[in-house]
Amino acid sequence: MNTLEYAELFLSESREHVTAVNQALLELERDAEGPRAGACVDEIFRAVHTIKGMAATMGYAVVTELSHELETVLDRARRRELTIDSTVIDILLRAADSLERLVELAVAGREGELDIASLVADLRSLRPMVETAEWSISGLAAANASGGLAVRVRLASDAPLRSVRAMLILKAVGKIAEITSTLPSAADLEADRFDGVLTIQCTGDAPRAEIERVVRAAGDVTTVEFLDATTPAPQPSAPIIERVEPAPVMDEGGVRVAAGRGRHVRIDVRRLDKLMNLAGELIVARGRLLQLASDAGDHALEETVRLSSRLITELRDEITASRMVPVSNVFDRFPRVVRDAARALGKRVDFSIEGRDIELDRSMLDDIADSIVHLLRNAVDHGIEMPEQRVAAGKPAIGNLVLSATRDRSAIVIRVTDDGRGIDRDRVLARAKRDGIIDASKSDLSEDELLRLLARPGFSTAEQVTEVSGRGVGVDAVYTRVRALGGAMNIRSVPGQGATMSIRLPLTLAVVRSLLARVSDEMYAIPLAHVNETIELTPDIVRTVKGKEVVLARDEVLPLIRLRRLVGLPHYAPASAIDLEQVVIIDVGDRRAGLVIDELTGQEEIVVKQFDAVRDGPPFFGGATLLGDGRPCLIVDVSSLL
């Protein structure tokens, strides 16, 4: 078998199983005696058993060995022979971490780089060495006295399909001697309850050399021993492992689905990226075709083009939907992150996740995962207080940390909320003054100023660097990444009550419906997700407050942003009194402003193309696109304006 062909599939599925193991271990840690404790152990056992089987098939010996050792301990827990306490949980979590790392190394062909000897020793310390009654010294003596022969066969730890190999050994020995009993039994071997040591009792008619020859012919045999009354009784290296059958697949009506007729298939995300790029090119071509059909004045052609346009839109929507995955695919990794950070700092944190079923583009979800880790670790370190401090402040000793995802029009909002001390504005202000970042006379910080300070590279209020934070790269890394993805970030903090860090992201970066605006001879696209309304800029609605222009819109006073001024064009000179500028009311979250442009030319679905902005150029553009007539068009990054 060409294992390289299946390596990526093995890696993907193993990661899912390791995530399930971590989730179940954390639930088990919270309530090891609760009603779901048994179900958690079963879930961990099934996941590890599956990884073990896949690794053995792929020939990954070290992954198989660690999985087997972990499986052995879990089987003791299932049989109520092992009490789950904090020591056991710590060892099992270490094993899960090592298993995840081993899987990645095995796929990369570097399985031997990770030394698991000490971990295996810790796992084996959790199981007793139990003597097997069926093969006691007295039993062997009786067998020898009656002329019988006992043979102990040990297979290599990395031997694939060891149960099958053991059955082949029994079949070969059975041809030259009469087998009276085996340990494990033939039934256990068929059920894959086998740890690599096989003991066979048979009649003494066949010569030992012949028995050893046929046994070793099976391959992957490390030792062949002939036992007598002076030979120590064999000690099984693990309790018998029970095969776990997969649960039947049911359809939506509760009817069992036949094997091999699943409704899901794994697709390389690069193929989806390629499909999305092709769909984007189709949309660009559609825009050009619509314009040509309109210019031609042929009604039949226009009707055909409209039908094609609808089909292209449906195709685009289906491809976009195929890229959307629940945020739980990534969020489920974070309980372990919070648990480890809290333990490292000596804090107690109750972590919960909301909105697990909200969907986001897969590539964007992967890109934002590290940013969320930074926010969670910052919340545990800087936000949540020590238990004694919380009690002294009248709070529960256990802090609350919530990671949530919600839909907001064509965007998703991810929030990290804690009930800790909040952001100490005075401390941030003092540090900023000490570093010479802001004027020494400044006495207060707005939310925007607070975010900009925290997002500065290297800025941190931590007095010392810990393994969790303190190097000043957390918020900076998040802010930079979110901006690169076309999103926005903001902070809300109340002293003594906690803080909320919010990230707002578009559902997908591929295709965006936008408002097209002209400024002089240049075209710009404003994503409709951030457009609230448009009004004409008449002189009676413009005011000046503290030297800055504002506009009165529906009893609101909004700051006025002139796009001409941002891109360095001269002041607008209308051709006539009726040629008024237009104001696009834009918003991001609860922030609003009026963006002044020359003329609105329509709406269009545009394909977002990332581009490298010129050095020291304006940071107000998040990409570029081609319009239906072939003209280039820059896409306004609304979040950077607000």
C-alpha positions in Angstrom: 0.0 0.0 0.0 1.2 3.5 -0.8 0.9 5.1 2.5 1.9 8.6 1.2 -1.4 8.7 -0.6 -3.3 8.5 2.7 -0.9 10.5 4.9 -2.9 13.7 4.7 -6.2 11.9 5.5 -4.5 10.1 8.4 -3.3 13.5 9.7 -6.7 15.2 9.4 -8.6 12.4 11.0 -6.1 11.9 13.8 -6.3 15.7 14.7 -10.0 15.4 15.0 -9.7 12.4 17.3 -7.1 14.1 19.5 -9.3 17.2 19.8 -12.1 14.9 20.9 -9.7 13.3 23.5 -8.8 16.7 24.9 -12.4 17.8 25.2 -13.4 14.6 27.0 -10.4 14.7 29.3 -11.3 18.3 30.3 -14.9 17.3 31.0 -13.6 14.3 33.0 -11.3 16.6 35.0 -14.2 18.8 35.9 -16.3 15.9 37.3 -14.5 12.6 37.4 -17.4 11.1 39.5 -20.3 12.6 37.6 -22.9 10.8 35.5 -21.0 11.4 32.3 -17.6 10.2 33.5 -18.0 6.7 32.1 -19.2 8.1 28.7 -16.1 10.4 28.6 -13.7 7.5 29.2 -15.5 5.5 26.5 -15.2 8.4 24.1 -11.5 8.8 24.8 -10.9 5.1 24.4 -12.7 4.9 21.1 -10.7 7.9 19.7 -7.4 6.4 20.8 -8.3 3.0 19.5 -9.1 4.5 16.1 -5.8 6.3 16.0 -4.0 3.1 17.0 -5.7 1.2 14.2 -5.0 3.8 11.5 -1.4 4.2 12.7 -0.8 0.4 12.5 -2.2 0.3 9.0 0.1 3.2 8.0 3.1 1.6 9.6 3.7 4.3 12.2 5.2 2.2 14.9 5.8 4.9 17.6 2.3 6.3 17.2 0.9 2.8 17.5 3.0 2.1 20.6 1.9 5.2 22.5 -1.7 4.7 21.5 -1.6 1.1 22.8 -0.1 2.3 26.1 -2.7 5.0 26.5 -5.4 2.6 25.5 -4.3 0.1 28.2 -4.7 2.7 30.9 -8.0 3.8 29.6 -9.2 0.2 29.6 -8.4 0.0 33.3 -10.5 3.1 33.8 -13.4 1.6 31.9 -13.2 -1.5 34.1 -13.3 0.7 37.3 -9.8 -0.6 38.2 -8.2 2.9 38.1 -9.3 6.0 40.0 -9.3 9.1 37.9 -7.5 11.9 39.9 -5.5 15.0 39.0 -2.3 12.9 38.6 -3.9 10.6 36.1 -5.5 13.5 34.2 -2.1 15.2 33.9 -0.5 12.1 32.5 -3.3 11.5 30.1 -3.2 15.1 28.9 0.6 14.8 28.4 -0.1 11.7 26.4 -2.6 13.4 24.2 -0.2 16.2 23.5 2.6 13.8 22.6 0.2 11.7 20.5 -0.8 14.8 18.5 2.9 15.7 18.0 3.8 12.2 17.0 1.1 12.1 14.4 2.5 15.2 12.7 6.1 13.9 12.9 5.0 10.5 11.6 3.4 12.0 8.5 6.6 14.1 8.0 8.7 11.0 8.2 10.4 12.1 11.5 8.6 9.9 14.0 11.8 9.0 15.9 12.5 12.7 16.9 10.2 12.6 19.9 11.4 10.5 22.9 8.3 9.0 24.7 10.2 6.7 27.0 9.5 8.7 30.2 5.8 9.1 29.2 5.4 5.4 28.5 6.9 4.7 31.9 4.4 7.1 33.5 1.5 5.4 31.7 2.8 1.9 32.7 3.0 3.1 36.3 -0.8 3.5 36.3 -1.4 -0.3 35.8 -0.5 -3.2 38.1 1.5 -6.2 37.1 -1.1 -8.9 37.4 -0.2 -12.6 37.2 -2.3 -14.7 34.8 -3.9 -17.6 36.7 -4.3 -19.8 33.6 -0.5 -19.8 33.1 0.8 -20.1 36.7 4.0 -22.0 37.4 1.9 -24.9 38.8 -0.1 -25.0 35.6 3.0 -25.2 33.5 4.4 -28.0 35.7 1.3 -30.0 35.3 1.4 -29.5 31.5 5.1 -30.7 31.4 4.4 -33.6 33.6 1.7 -34.8 31.2 4.1 -34.5 28.3 2.7 -31.2 27.0 4.8 -28.3 25.6 4.2 -24.5 26.2 5.6 -22.0 23.8 5.6 -18.2 24.4 5.9 -16.1 21.2 6.5 -12.3 21.4 5.8 -10.2 18.3 7.6 -6.9 17.5 5.9 -3.8 18.9 5.7 -2.2 15.5 4.3 -5.3 13.7 1.2 -4.5 11.7 -2.0 -6.5 12.1 -0.6 -8.4 15.1 -3.8 -10.3 15.8 -3.9 -11.6 12.2 -0.2 -12.6 12.5 -0.9 -14.5 15.7 -3.7 -16.4 14.0 -1.3 -17.4 11.2 1.2 -18.7 13.9 -1.6 -20.8 15.4 -2.5 -22.2 12.1 1.1 -23.1 11.3 1.7 -24.7 14.7 -1.5 -26.6 14.4 -0.3 -28.4 11.3 2.6 -30.0 13.2 1.3 -30.3 16.7 -2.0 -30.6 18.5 -2.8 -27.3 20.3 -4.6 -27.8 23.6 -5.1 -24.2 24.6 -3.8 -20.6 24.0 -3.5 -17.3 25.8 -5.2 -15.2 24.5 -7.9 -17.5 23.2 -8.6 -17.8 19.5 -11.8 -15.9 20.1 -9.9 -13.0 21.7 -7.5 -12.9 18.8 -10.3 -12.7 16.3 -11.8 -9.8 18.3 -8.4 -8.1 18.3 -7.9 -8.5 22.0 -4.2 -9.1 21.8 -1.1 -7.3 23.3 1.7 -8.9 21.3 2.5 -11.9 23.5 1.0 -15.3 22.5 1.4 -18.5 24.6 0.5 -21.8 23.1 0.1 -25.1 24.9 0.4 -28.2 22.7 1.4 -31.9 22.7 5.2 -32.6 22.9 5.3 -34.8 19.7 6.8 -32.2 17.4 10.5 -31.2 17.7 11.0 -27.8 19.2 13.3 -26.7 16.3 10.4 -27.3 13.9 7.9 -25.4 16.0 10.3 -22.5 16.3 10.9 -22.5 12.5 7.2 -22.3 11.6 6.6 -19.6 14.2 9.4 -17.4 13.0 8.3 -17.9 9.4 5.2 -15.8 10.2 7.5 -12.7 10.4 7.9 -9.9 13.0 8.6 -12.4 15.7 11.2 -11.2 18.3 11.4 -14.1 20.7 10.3 -17.8 20.9 10.5 -19.4 24.3 9.8 -22.9 25.4 8.4 -22.9 28.9 8.8 -25.4 31.7 8.1 -25.4 35.5 11.1 -23.1 36.2 10.1 -20.5 33.7 8.3 -17.4 35.2 4.7 -17.2 34.4 4.1 -14.7 31.6 2.9 -11.3 32.6 0.5 -9.7 30.1 1.7 -6.2 29.3 -1.8 -4.9 29.2 -5.4 -5.9 30.1 -7.4 -7.3 27.3 -8.6 -4.6 24.9 -12.1 -4.7 23.7 -12.8 -3.8 20.1 -15.2 -0.9 19.8 -17.5 -1.1 16.8 -18.4 2.2 15.1 -21.9 3.5 15.7 -24.4 2.9 12.8 -24.9 5.9 10.5 -28.5 7.2 10.5 -30.1 9.5 8.0 -32.3 12.4 8.9 -35.4 10.2 9.2 -33.7 7.9 11.7 -33.1 5.1 9.1 -29.9 3.2 9.2 -27.7 4.1 6.1 -25.8 1.2 4.5 -22.1 1.2 4.8 -20.3 2.9 2.0 -23.2 5.3 1.2 -22.2 8.2 3.4 -23.2 11.7 2.5 -19.9 13.4 3.2 -16.6 13.3 1.3 -13.3 15.0 2.3 -11.9 17.5 -0.3 -8.5 19.2 -0.2 -9.2 22.8 0.6 -6.8 23.8 -2.2 -9.4 22.5 -4.7 -12.0 24.6 -3.1 -9.7 27.6 -3.3 -9.2 26.9 -7.0 -13.0 26.6 -7.6 -13.6 29.9 -5.8 -10.9 31.6 -7.9 -12.6 30.3 -11.1 -16.0 31.4 -9.9 -14.5 34.8 -9.3 -13.2 35.0 -12.8 -16.6 34.0 -14.1 -18.2 36.9 -12.2 -15.7 39.3 -13.7 -16.5 37.9 -17.2 -20.2 38.1 -16.4 -19.9 41.8 -15.6 -18.3 42.4 -19.0 -20.8 40.3 -20.8 -23.8 42.1 -19.2 -22.3 45.5 -20.3 -21.7 44.2 -23.9 -25.3 42.8 -24.1 -26.7 46.1 -22.8 -24.8 48.0 -25.4 -25.8 45.7 -28.2 -29.5 46.3 -27.6 -30.4 42.6 -28.5 -33.2 41.5 -26.2 -32.7 37.8 -26.8 -29.0 38.2 -26.0 -29.8 40.1 -22.9 -32.3 37.4 -21.7 -29.7 34.7 -22.3 -27.0 36.7 -20.4 -29.4 37.3 -17.5 -30.0 33.5 -17.3 -26.3 32.8 -17.4 -25.8 35.5 -14.7 -28.3 33.8 -12.4 -26.6 30.4 -12.9 -23.2 31.9 -12.2 -24.5 33.5 -9.0 -26.0 30.1 -7.9 -22.7 28.4 -8.7 -20.8 31.0 -6.7 -23.1 30.6 -3.7 -22.8 26.8 -3.7 -19.0 27.0 -3.8 -19.0 29.6 -1.1 -21.3 27.4 1.1 -19.0 24.4 0.5 -16.1 26.4 2.1 -18.1 27.3 5.2 -17.5 25.3 8.4 -18.8 25.6 11.9 -16.4 27.6 14.2 -16.5 24.7 16.6 -13.9 23.0 14.2 -11.4 25.4 15.7 -13.0 26.6 18.9 -13.0 23.1 20.3 -9.2 23.3 20.7 -9.4 26.3 23.0 -10.6 24.8 26.3 -7.3 23.0 26.6 -5.5 26.3 25.9 -7.4 28.1 28.7 -6.9 25.2 31.1 -3.2 25.1 30.7 -2.8 28.9 30.9 -4.9 29.0 34.1 -2.9 26.2 35.7 0.4 27.9 34.8 -0.7 31.0 36.6 -2.4 29.4 39.6 -5.9 30.7 38.6 -9.3 29.1 38.4 -11.3 29.7 35.2 -14.6 28.5 34.0 -14.5 28.6 30.2 -17.5 28.4 27.9 -18.1 28.6 24.2 -21.2 30.1 22.6 -22.3 30.0 18.9 -20.5 26.9 18.0 -22.6 26.3 14.9 -21.9 29.7 13.4 -20.2 29.1 10.0 -17.2 30.9 8.6 -15.0 30.4 5.6 -12.5 27.6 6.4 -9.4 29.4 5.3 -10.3 32.5 7.3 -11.2 30.4 10.4 -7.7 28.8 10.3 -6.1 32.2 9.8 -7.8 33.7 12.9 -7.2 30.7 15.2 -3.9 31.9 16.5 -5.3 35.4 17.1 -8.1 34.0 19.3 -5.4 32.0 21.3 -3.6 35.3 22.0 -6.8 37.0 23.3 -7.7 34.0 25.5 -4.3 33.9 27.1 -4.3 37.7 27.6 -7.7 37.4 29.3 -6.4 34.7 31.7 -3.2 36.5 32.5 -4.2 40.2 32.5 -8.0 40.0 33.1 -8.9 37.2 35.5 -7.6 37.8 39.0 -6.1 35.3 41.5 -8.8 33.5 43.5 -8.0 35.3 46.7 -8.2 38.7 45.0 -11.6 37.8 43.5 -12.9 36.7 46.9 -11.6 39.9 48.5 -13.4 41.9 45.7 -16.7 40.1 46.4 -16.5 37.9 43.3 -16.6 34.1 43.0 -13.1 32.5 43.3 -13.6 31.0 39.8 -13.4 33.5 37.0 -15.7 33.3 33.9 -14.3 33.5 30.4 -16.6 33.3 27.4 -15.7 32.8 23.7 -18.7 33.6 21.5 -19.5 33.9 17.8 -22.6 35.7 16.4 -23.8 36.6 12.9 -24.3 40.3 12.1 -25.6 40.8 8.6 -22.8 39.5 6.2 -20.2 39.4 9.0 -19.3 37.3 12.0 -18.4 38.8 15.4 -16.1 36.9 17.7 -16.0 38.1 21.3 -13.7 37.1 24.2 -15.4 38.3 27.4 -14.1 37.9 31.0 -15.4 39.1 34.4 -12.0 40.1 35.6 -10.4 43.4 36.7 -10.8 45.1 33.3 -8.1 47.0 31.6 -6.3 49.4 33.9 -6.4 52.6 31.8 -4.2 54.5 34.3 -1.6 51.8 34.1 -1.7 51.8 30.3 -1.5 55.6 30.2 1.5 55.6 32.6 3.3 53.0 30.5 2.6 55.0 27.3 3.9 58.2 28.9 7.0 56.4 30.2 7.7 55.1 26.7 7.2 58.5 25.2 4.3 57.3 23.0 1.8 60.0 24.0 2.0 63.5 25.4 2.7 63.7 29.1 -0.2 66.1 29.7 -2.8 63.6 28.5 -5.1 62.5 31.4 -7.5 59.9 29.9 -7.8 57.4 27.1 -10.8 56.7 24.8 -11.6 53.2 23.6 -9.9 53.8 20.3 -6.8 55.2 21.8 -6.7 52.3 24.3 -6.8 49.8 21.4 -4.1 51.6 19.4 -1.8 51.6 22.4 -2.3 48.0 23.2 -1.8 47.1 19.5 1.6 48.7 19.4 4.4 46.2 18.8 6.1 45.4 22.1 3.7 47.3 24.3 2.7 45.4 27.5 1.8 46.3 31.0 3.1 43.1 32.4 5.8 43.6 35.0 7.6 40.4 34.1 7.5 38.0 31.2 5.8 34.7 31.9 5.2 31.6 29.7 1.7 32.9 29.1 2.3 36.6 28.1 4.2 39.7 28.8 6.2 40.1 25.6 3.8 42.6 24.0 3.0 40.6 20.9 -0.6 39.5 21.8 -2.9 42.3 20.9 -0.5 43.6 18.2 -0.5 40.2 16.4 -4.3 40.0 16.6 -4.9 43.6 15.4 -2.5 43.1 12.4 -4.0 39.7 11.5 -7.6 41.0 11.7 -6.8 44.0 9.5 -5.2 41.7 6.9 -8.4 39.7 6.8 -10.5 42.8 6.1 -11.9 42.9 9.6 -12.1 45.2 12.6 -11.3 45.0 16.3 -12.5 46.9 19.3 -12.3 46.8 23.1 -14.8 47.5 25.8 -13.7 47.5 29.4 -15.3 48.3 32.7 -12.9 48.6 35.7 -13.5 45.8 38.2 -16.1 44.1 36.0 -14.2 42.8 33.1 -13.4 43.4 29.4 -14.6 42.3 26.0 -12.3 42.0 22.9 -14.4 41.9 19.7 -13.3 40.8 16.3 -15.5 41.5 13.3 -14.8 39.5 10.1 -16.5 39.1 6.7 -17.9 35.7 6.2 -15.7 35.2 3.2 -13.0 37.2 1.4 -13.7 35.9 -2.1 -16.7 37.8 -3.4 -18.3 41.0 -1.9 -21.3 43.0 -3.0 -20.2 46.6 -3.1 -21.4 50.1 -3.8 -19.4 51.7 -6.7 -18.3 55.3 -6.2 -16.6 57.7 -8.5 -14.1 60.3 -7.2 -12.7 62.4 -10.1 -11.9 59.9 -12.8 -11.2 57.1 -10.3 -13.5 54.3 -9.2 -13.7 52.9 -5.7 -15.8 50.0 -4.2 -17.4 50.3 -0.7 -18.6 46.9 0.7 -22.4 47.1 1.1 -22.1 45.3 4.5 -20.8 48.6 5.9 -23.2 50.9 4.1 -26.2 52.2 6.0 -27.6 54.8 3.6 -26.6 57.5 1.1 -27.6 61.2 1.2 -26.8 64.3 -0.8 -24.3 66.7 0.7 -26.2 69.9 0.9 -24.6 72.9 2.7 -27.3 73.0 5.4 -26.3 69.7 6.9 -22.6 70.4 7.2 -21.2 71.8 10.5 -17.8 72.3 12.0 -17.1 71.1 15.5 -13.7 71.7 17.1 -12.3 72.5 13.7 -13.6 69.3 12.1 -16.4 68.8 9.6 -19.5 66.9 10.7 -22.7 66.0 9.0 -26.3 66.0 10.4 -28.0 62.8 9.4 -31.3 61.7 10.9 -30.7 63.7 14.2 -27.2 62.3 14.4 -23.9 64.2 14.3 -21.4 62.1 12.3 -17.8 62.9 11.5 -17.3 63.7 7.8 -14.5 61.9 5.8 -13.7 63.2 2.3 -12.3 60.5 0.1 -10.8 63.1 -2.2 -8.7 64.4 0.6 -7.6 60.9 1.7 -6.3 60.0 -1.8 -4.7 63.4 -2.4 -7.1 64.8 -5.0 -8.0 68.5 -5.3 -11.1 69.9 -3.8 -14.4 69.1 -5.5 -15.5 71.7 -8.1 -19.1 71.1 -9.2 -20.0 71.7 -12.9 -23.3 73.2 -11.8 -25.3 74.0 -8.7 -27.2 70.7 -8.9 -24.0 68.6 -9.0 -23.9 67.8 -5.4 -21.4 65.5 -3.7 -22.8 62.3 -2.2 -22.4 61.1 1.4 -22.3 57.3 2.1 -23.1 56.6 5.8 -20.8 53.8 6.7 -20.6 51.8 10.0 -18.6 49.2 11.7 -20.3 47.9 14.8 -21.5 51.0 16.7 -19.1 53.4 14.9 -20.6 55.5 12.1 -19.3 58.3 9.8 -20.1 60.0 6.5 -17.8 59.2 3.5 -18.0 62.0 0.9 -17.6 60.9 -2.8 -18.4 62.6 -6.1 -21.0 60.2 -7.6 -22.6 56.8 -7.0 -22.5 54.7 -10.1 -24.3 51.5 -9.0 -23.9 48.2 -7.2 -21.8 45.2 -8.3 -20.6 41.9 -7.0 -16.8 42.2 -7.0 -14.1 39.6 -6.7 -11.6 40.7 -4.0 -8.0 40.4 -5.1 -5.3 41.0 -2.4 -2.6 43.5 -3.5 0.6 44.8 -2.1 0.1 48.5 -1.3 2.9 50.9 -2.2 5.2 51.8 0.6 4.0 54.7 2.8 0.8 54.7 0.7 -2.7 55.3 2.3 -3.8 52.3 4.5 -7.5 52.7 3.6 -7.7 50.0 0.9 -8.2 46.3 1.6 -7.9 45.0 -1.9 -8.6 45.6 -5.6 -10.9 44.3 -8.3 -11.7 44.6 -12.0 -15.0 46.0 -13.0 -17.1 44.7 -15.9 -15.6 47.3 -18.3 -12.1 46.1 -17.4 -11.2 49.2 -15.3 -9.3 48.5 -12.0 -11.0 49.5 -8.8 -9.7 49.8 -5.2 -11.8 48.4 -2.4 -12.2 50.8 0.6 -11.3 49.2 4.0 -14.1 50.8 6.0 -12.8 49.5 9.3 -9.5 51.5 8.8 -11.5 54.7 8.3 -13.4 54.2 11.5 
